[in-house]
Amino acid sequence: MTQKSSVRQMIGFITDVTRWSLSGGIGYQLFLCLLVVFMMLGVFAYLVQWKLGLAVTHMSDIVSWGFYIANFTFLVGVAAAAVMLILPSYIFKDKDFHHVVIIGEVVAIGALVMSMTFVFVDLGRPLQGWHIIPIIGLFNWPSSLLTWDILVLNVYLVLNLSIPAYILYCHYNQVEPDPRKYRPFVFISIFWAFGIHLITAFLYEGLPARPFWNNPLMGPRFLASAFAAGPALITVLLVIIHNTTVFKIPKQTFNKLRLIIVISAIINLIMLFSEVFKEFYFPTHHSLSAEYLYFGLDGHNSLVPWIWTAISINIIGTLLLAFNPGKNKPMLLLPACILLFVGIWIEKGIGLIVPGLVPSPLGEVVSYAPSWVEISIALGILALGMFVVTMLLKPALIIEHRFKAEKPS
Amino acid sequence: MGFLKNKSGRQQITDEHRPCQDSGRREFLKKAVKAAAIGGTAVVTGCQAPGLLGSKEEFALQFQEYFKAHYRLMTEKERDTTITRLERLAKLQKNVDVQISSKEAMPGVLFGYGFNVTRCEGYMECVSACVRENNLDRKSNMQYIRIFEMEPGQMTPDAGQGKFFNEVPVDGRFYMGAQCNHCDNAPCIKACPTKATYREPDGIVVVDYDWCIGCRYCMAACPYYGRRFNWNEPVVPVKEITKKQHYLGNRQRRRGQMEKCTFCVQRTREGRLPACAEACPTGARIFGNLLDPKSEIRFVLENKKVFRWKEELGTDPKFWYFID
């Protein structure tokens, strides 16, 4: 292959990918427009926040992290969960997962983009962001866990962009990708997936000032809940793809995903039970945050309905998936996955961040609910994530489908 | 009390001499910066109309401010240029003449603070003195110091009542203050991703306001509620601005920056007491050099029953509570 033709091939790849990701039926175009509308809403809300400062959020010196950081934490988990597809498909050569691994990787990219955007919008002075770039700024590594998190998230994003890009490029050219070129990176990305979520947990776990977070179970629980919520989201996505595209997902894949979700969800519930036991069997001063979360404190009980909803739908979702009365029929599988996903979103998001900060170190209790700016920006970022996933997934599935169809097997 | 009360003799002479030397160098730099600013304006703004972002000069100064380094990494000259810029900006924006100091920590000094739980009667003079001295945001009613009304049997501020509107002192109650503890092993310093918050050689924990990116991780890490965030653009009435300022202390802060008690670095490095200690009508606040065996704070530590808040966290605060 000459230099010139490879350049031409690359140009062809890029133009085709762009064409495929933008073209589609009227429904697809409407969907994209809807996402753009929500992104615009987010941009507008961010401009308001830019103009007036973070005072437009409902955060305060007591609840100094709110909805943004809550979503960031949850989405890092979703990103990490791609490993549950990567591990079996690349390492154990599982055929059912190999078929859909690209979808897991794209979800990871979307989740990473969203989580990093959530951190960005939470910054008080985003223009000074260059202060954190190593060499030109000051990077407080290894002391600050936040620098660790920035490092691992960015590397994970690069890994998850480059591995699928290489494989897709090969498939686009009807060439079998060379495992020697990508397998080492797959191994790294597997360790990295555990790393990103563990380090995000350490961000909170390492703060003795906040007894609710300063808890060694935090890391393992983050992983368990992520490995339930992430694959639940991927299941929902697979059902949509199965029903709206020519890319068909074998039944076996759903069953295996369901098993992963059930095992992770059960481990998550056991650890939740252990945490609740510790807080309420012999309540100490350090249990006030948990009391605030589950029962309310000094009349501030805004989180109480949320957490009980979260725990109920968590348990219902887990039971539905475990006993599987619908035999993997989307009619039951889909709601069960959505319930579990939403339950973990509440519990690992707002149910984790806010009680960590309340009561304040001075014993003060306040309520927190996101402002319209926070909700609009969050919706915008959600739309951005869905947009990224759509833009990447559509051409990826076309390439995969063509490769499989033309492969002489 | 060592150097703090030593207002006569050599120290005073050197103090008086410094401003003259400073102003000579300052004056030269002022001109240099102005020249650079005008040059920079030509490059940066091109044909931009004045008024969009303030005057051309203001825009040029802010543009140069954007690229400055972390305070600790600046050379002497860079520090002087940024201070000249900041003083000029204060003049342009608010028409006030501020003097920003970059006085370094004195050798052989480690600041410590003592709070007399028996003496404090909850008048809150310390709070208002602090607000005025440190140019704290009046819009959000920011306060570095919190005073708690305590019932007998309570011994940490978090157990007390932080919102009390009764006349003080109330019989049978006592009062405790809470502010930055200037930990020697500070969780906020460990947490900061950009090293914007750090410990000065004299033990005070400061924030390089202009280096802070506003992530608020330090706030989550602080067990003493010692840090404050500028959720909105801070507002200080021009008439009430304290004009004697320090780069690491009470100079103007901006929206999105973290700030905190600095033991009034602009005062204490000049040998004065922090505003809170000076304002206290009951003498409940003791401040001094921990390394000076003759200082009042050392007397308190050696002769009173002292304790530190949340000692179990190993943060090693330099803020002691004590009982007479």
Interface residues (C-beta under 8 A of the other chain):
Chain A: L52 G53 L54 A55 T57 M59 S60 D61 S64 W65 V119 D122 L123 G124 R125 P126 L127 Q128 G129 H131 I132 G137 L138 F139 N140 S143 S144 L145 L146 T147 I150 L203 Y204 L207 P208 A209 R210 G356 L357 P359 S360 P361 L362 G363 E364
Chain B: Y66 H70 L73 S140 R146 F148 P157 D158 A159 G160 G162 A178 P187 K190 A191 C192 P193 T194 K195 A196 D210 W211 C212 I213 G214 C215 R216 Y217 M219 A220 A221 C222 P223 Y224 Y225 R228 F229 N230 W231 N232 E233 R254 R255 G256 Q257 M258 L313 G314
